[in-house]
């Protein structure tokens, strides 16, 4: 299994969702990310990361949860925070394809 750092360096876009465990939206976001993963299989990657101890907050400059960051070849392409719909996240990926 690849690490997050390995995955975001791929040539395929990777949508990473940074969550805080126990958030109200965690279950809904889990299913939304799974649906996006299925739709873009082979074209884009997805990852859902629980920032349990706040370790990633500084490294990825996270100001709020959830934060959605789209990476490609290790570079951040787009960033969104707060409540998003599945179609809004798909739009992020579509712009990177």
ABEGO torsion letter per residue (X at the ends): XBBAAAAAABABBBBBBBBBBGBAAAAAAAAAAAAAAAAABGABBBBBBBBAAGAAAAAAGBABOBBBBBBBGGBBABBBBEBBBAAAAAAAAAAAX
